[in-house]
Amino acid sequence: MKRVMVTGAGGPASINFIASLKIAPEDVYIVGVDANKFRINLAPVNSRFIVPKATDEGYIDALNEITRRENIDFIHAQPDIEVKILSENREKINANLFLPSKETVRICQDKLESARIWLKSGVPAARTIEIRSEKDVERAFEELGSPIWIRARYGAGGRGSTPAHNIETAISWIRYWRARGEELQFIAQEYLSGRNLAFHSVWKDGDLIVSMARERIEYIYPNLAPSGVTGTPAVQRTIHDKRVNEVAVKSILAIDPNFNGIACVDLKEDSKGIPHVTEINAGRMFTTSFFFSYASKVVYGDYRGNLPYIYLKLAYGENIPSLPKFDILPEGIYWIRHIDAPAILIKDDKILGSMYEWKMT
């Protein structure tokens, strides 16, 4: 039996990852670790441990001690900061990892550097300006027009993001974060008004193994964010779009022609419907990975869309059946969810399944 550790196990993204492994065609022993003593209890795992924060001294030692005690074979880090720490310290980890190179993780977690690479490589991407002073904000409006998109250079979940329609708003937004004591670095990007899209994919030595795209339609509590985007969707649907697939693949290979593991790409369409890549989440799944895993089981009765499980099998060096590289699931499947409301799967206005029907423990 595979023995796997999942970090940040009490968070929504890790719970989706774990849930996907729970419906895989083999039993997997899962150990969950989390720095939050409350959220760790939400993790649907075989055993759970509290660990230091990833940035704290002793984090790696704590993971290694649990690895020894629990005979862990493989570690999956889900939160961005933990992907970063494990990637940089991979030689010290006493279990297997399946990550892109250190440099690839660094670039993908840097929205400014990744944008520079895409634009230089001819990949459709949002034009980007680094903000180091108020003059840079003025230049952003001159070159990118209005509105612009202000966002943090590093971080997940839409951190530090807002649309700004004038210089005063942009400067006030940055000052607000500074006043909170947040040492964020900011960038300005052109505002893309079209659909909000996502491309999930798993890679092995530069070869795309399987992928699926979706459109985010509504967000959880959009009124709580100035942008209306809160990092995780309440309503989303599967899509088939060759342009999305092509741009996403080009963006990944532009950064690393030998990419390994998980590449989850965020894209936004412009006013003409052309998808532009905005960031790549390297080494970790999007929050709602269980959507595709569950849809695969309900629609086909197999694991073709269970990207966490396919990723795990590749990490263990196992063969997987021949799968389409793109559009692994039908289009038009909706995943509707909200806080304390287990998600439901819908196609053609018919409920196909619900998380009420599935037990995580």
C-alpha positions in Angstrom: 0.0 0.0 0.0 1.2 3.5 -0.9 1.9 5.6 2.2 1.6 9.3 1.4 2.0 12.5 3.4 -0.1 15.6 2.4 0.9 19.0 3.8 -1.6 21.7 4.6 -4.0 18.8 5.0 -6.8 20.7 6.7 -7.1 23.3 3.9 -9.7 23.0 1.0 -7.2 22.3 -1.7 -5.6 19.5 0.3 -9.0 18.0 1.2 -9.9 17.9 -2.5 -6.6 16.2 -3.2 -7.1 13.6 -0.4 -10.7 13.0 -1.5 -9.5 12.2 -5.0 -7.2 9.6 -3.6 -10.0 8.2 -1.5 -12.0 7.3 -4.6 -9.0 5.9 -6.5 -9.1 2.2 -7.5 -6.5 1.3 -4.8 -6.2 2.0 -1.1 -3.8 4.7 -0.2 -2.7 5.3 3.4 -2.7 9.1 3.9 -1.0 11.0 6.7 -2.1 14.6 7.0 0.1 17.4 8.5 -0.9 21.0 9.1 0.4 23.9 11.1 -3.1 24.9 12.1 -4.2 22.9 15.2 -7.9 23.4 14.4 -8.0 22.8 10.6 -6.0 19.6 10.9 -9.1 18.0 12.3 -10.9 18.5 9.0 -8.5 16.4 7.1 -10.0 13.0 6.0 -6.8 11.0 6.6 -5.7 7.9 8.3 -3.5 9.8 10.8 -2.8 13.4 11.4 0.0 15.5 12.9 0.5 19.2 13.8 3.8 20.6 12.4 5.6 23.9 12.6 4.9 26.5 9.9 6.9 25.9 6.7 9.0 29.0 7.3 9.8 28.0 10.9 13.0 26.3 11.9 12.4 22.6 12.5 9.8 22.2 9.7 11.9 19.9 7.6 13.0 17.9 10.7 9.4 17.5 11.8 8.4 16.1 8.3 11.3 13.7 8.4 10.4 12.5 11.8 6.8 11.8 10.8 8.1 10.2 7.6 10.2 7.8 9.7 7.4 7.0 12.2 4.8 6.5 9.5 7.0 4.8 6.9 6.0 7.5 4.3 7.0 6.8 0.7 5.9 10.1 -0.9 5.1 13.7 0.1 2.7 16.0 -1.7 3.0 19.7 -0.7 -0.2 21.6 -1.5 0.1 25.2 -0.2 2.4 27.4 -2.3 4.8 28.2 0.6 5.2 24.5 1.4 5.9 23.7 -2.3 8.6 26.3 -2.2 10.2 25.1 1.0 10.1 21.4 0.1 11.4 22.3 -3.4 14.4 24.2 -2.1 15.2 21.5 0.5 14.4 18.5 -1.6 17.8 16.9 -0.9 17.0 16.9 2.9 13.6 15.2 2.5 13.6 11.5 3.4 10.8 10.6 1.1 10.1 10.9 -2.7 8.8 14.1 -4.3 7.5 14.7 -7.8 8.2 18.3 -8.5 9.5 20.4 -11.4 13.0 21.7 -11.0 13.9 24.2 -8.3 14.3 26.9 -10.9 10.9 26.1 -12.4 9.2 26.4 -9.0 10.9 29.7 -8.4 9.9 31.2 -11.7 6.3 30.0 -11.5 5.9 31.5 -8.0 7.2 34.8 -9.3 4.4 36.4 -11.4 6.8 39.1 -12.8 9.5 36.8 -13.9 7.1 34.3 -15.5 5.3 37.1 -17.4 8.6 38.3 -18.7 9.4 34.8 -20.0 6.0 34.4 -21.7 6.1 37.7 -23.4 9.6 37.2 -24.6 8.6 33.7 -25.9 5.5 35.0 -27.7 3.0 33.3 -25.4 -0.2 35.4 -25.0 0.2 36.9 -21.5 -0.9 39.9 -19.7 1.5 42.8 -20.2 3.2 43.4 -16.8 5.0 46.3 -15.1 6.9 46.1 -11.8 5.8 48.7 -9.3 8.6 50.1 -7.2 7.4 53.7 -7.0 4.4 55.9 -7.7 6.0 56.8 -11.1 5.7 53.1 -12.0 1.9 53.3 -11.3 1.7 56.4 -13.6 3.6 54.5 -16.3 1.3 51.5 -15.9 -1.8 53.6 -16.8 0.1 55.3 -19.6 1.1 51.9 -21.2 -1.7 49.6 -20.2 -4.7 51.9 -20.2 -7.5 51.9 -17.6 -8.4 50.0 -15.6 -5.2 48.1 -14.7 -4.9 45.0 -12.5 -2.9 45.4 -9.3 -1.6 42.2 -7.7 1.1 40.9 -5.5 4.2 39.5 -7.2 4.2 36.5 -5.0 1.3 34.6 -3.3 -1.8 32.6 -4.1 -5.6 33.1 -3.8 -5.7 36.5 -5.5 -3.5 38.0 -2.7 -3.2 41.8 -3.0 -5.3 41.9 -6.1 -7.7 44.6 -7.2 -8.7 46.4 -10.4 -7.8 50.1 -10.3 -9.4 52.7 -12.6 -7.1 55.6 -11.7 -3.7 56.4 -10.2 -5.2 57.4 -6.8 -6.9 54.1 -6.3 -3.8 52.1 -7.2 -1.5 54.0 -4.9 -4.0 53.9 -2.1 -4.4 50.2 -2.5 -0.6 49.6 -2.2 -0.4 52.0 0.8 -3.2 50.1 2.5 -1.2 46.9 2.4 2.0 48.7 3.5 0.0 50.2 6.5 -1.0 46.6 7.5 2.7 45.8 7.8 2.6 43.5 4.7 5.8 43.6 2.8 4.3 42.7 -0.5 5.9 43.5 -3.8 3.4 44.6 -6.4 3.0 44.4 -10.2 0.5 46.0 -12.5 -1.0 44.1 -15.4 -3.3 44.9 -18.2 -6.9 44.3 -17.4 -8.4 41.3 -19.2 -12.2 41.5 -19.3 -13.1 38.0 -20.7 -13.7 34.6 -19.2 -11.7 33.4 -16.2 -10.2 30.0 -17.1 -8.1 27.2 -15.7 -6.1 24.4 -17.2 -5.2 21.4 -15.1 -2.3 19.2 -16.3 0.1 16.5 -15.3 3.5 16.1 -17.0 6.4 13.6 -17.1 9.8 14.7 -18.4 8.3 17.4 -20.6 5.5 15.2 -22.0 1.9 16.1 -21.3 0.2 13.1 -19.8 -3.4 14.4 -19.3 -5.2 17.7 -19.0 -8.6 19.3 -18.6 -9.8 22.9 -18.8 -12.7 24.7 -17.0 -14.3 28.1 -16.7 -14.9 29.8 -13.4 -18.3 31.4 -13.4 -19.0 32.5 -9.8 -16.9 32.9 -6.7 -17.5 32.2 -3.1 -18.4 35.4 -1.3 -17.4 37.7 -4.2 -18.6 40.8 -2.2 -15.8 40.3 0.2 -13.1 41.2 -2.3 -12.8 44.5 -4.2 -12.2 42.5 -7.4 -15.1 40.1 -6.9 -12.5 37.3 -7.1 -11.9 35.4 -3.9 -9.6 32.7 -5.1 -12.0 29.8 -5.3 -15.1 29.3 -7.4 -18.6 28.5 -6.3 -19.7 27.6 -9.8 -17.5 26.3 -12.6 -17.8 24.1 -15.7 -15.7 21.9 -17.9 -14.8 23.4 -21.3 -13.2 22.2 -24.6 -11.2 25.0 -26.1 -8.2 24.4 -28.4 -6.9 27.9 -27.9 -6.9 27.5 -24.1 -5.1 24.2 -24.4 -2.5 25.5 -26.8 -1.7 28.7 -24.8 -1.5 26.7 -21.6 0.9 24.1 -23.0 3.1 26.8 -24.6 3.3 28.7 -21.3 4.5 25.6 -19.4 7.1 24.6 -22.0 8.4 28.2 -22.3 9.4 28.0 -18.6 10.5 24.3 -18.6 10.8 22.1 -21.6 11.3 19.1 -19.2 8.4 19.9 -16.9 7.6 17.3 -14.3 4.5 16.9 -12.1 1.6 19.2 -11.7 1.1 22.4 -13.8 -2.2 24.3 -13.1 -2.5 27.3 -15.3 -4.6 30.4 -14.8 -5.8 32.2 -17.9 -8.0 35.2 -18.7 -9.5 36.1 -22.0 -9.2 39.6 -23.5 -12.1 41.5 -25.0 -11.6 39.6 -28.3 -11.8 36.2 -26.6 -8.1 35.4 -26.8 -6.8 33.5 -23.7 -3.8 35.0 -21.9 -1.9 33.1 -19.3 -1.6 34.9 -15.9 0.2 32.4 -13.8 1.2 28.7 -13.4 0.7 26.9 -10.1 3.6 24.5 -10.2 3.8 21.4 -8.1 0.3 21.7 -6.6 -3.3 21.2 -7.6 -6.0 23.8 -8.0 -8.4 24.0 -5.0 -11.2 21.9 -6.6 -9.3 19.0 -8.0 -12.0 16.6 -6.7 -14.4 18.1 -9.3 -12.6 16.2 -12.2 -11.9 13.1 -10.1 -15.6 12.7 -9.1 -16.9 13.6 -12.5 -14.6 10.9 -14.0 -16.0 8.3 -11.6 -19.6 9.3 -12.1 -19.5 9.7 -15.9 -17.1 6.9 -16.9 -16.7 4.8 -13.8 -12.9 5.1 -13.9 -10.1 7.4 -12.9 -9.2 9.1 -16.2 -10.0 12.5 -14.8 -8.5 11.8 -11.3 -5.4 13.9 -11.8 -4.1 13.6 -8.2 -4.2 9.8 -8.6 -2.5 9.9 -12.0 0.1 12.2 -10.6 0.7 9.8 -7.7 1.1 6.8 -10.0 3.6 8.7 -12.1 5.5 9.7 -8.9 5.8 6.0 -8.1 7.0 5.2 -11.6 3.9 3.2 -12.4 2.4 2.8 -15.8 -1.0 4.4 -16.6 -3.4 3.5 -19.4 -3.3 5.4 -22.6 -5.3 8.6 -22.2 -6.2 11.6 -24.3 -3.8 14.5 -23.6 -6.6 17.0 -23.8 -10.3 17.3 -22.8 -10.3 14.2 -20.7 -13.9 14.8 -19.6 -17.1 16.0 -21.5 -17.7 19.7 -21.7 -20.6 21.3 -19.9 -20.3 19.5 -16.6 -20.9 22.0 -13.7 -19.5 21.8 -10.2 -21.6 23.9 -7.8 -20.4 24.4 -4.2 -20.4 26.7 -1.2 -19.4 26.9 2.4 -21.0 24.1 4.4 -22.9 23.0 1.2 -21.3 19.8 -0.2 -20.8 20.2 -4.0 -23.1 18.8 -6.6 -22.3 17.7 -10.1 -24.7 18.8 -12.9 -24.9 18.3 -16.7 -27.9 19.3 -18.9 -29.7 20.5 -15.7 -29.6 17.0 -14.3 -27.8 16.2 -11.0 -25.3 13.5 -11.6 -24.0 13.2 -8.1 -23.3 14.9 -4.8 -20.7 14.9 -2.1 -23.6 14.2 0.3 -23.4 10.7 -1.2 -19.7 10.2 -0.6 -18.1 9.7 2.8 -14.6 11.1 3.2 -13.7 9.0 6.2 
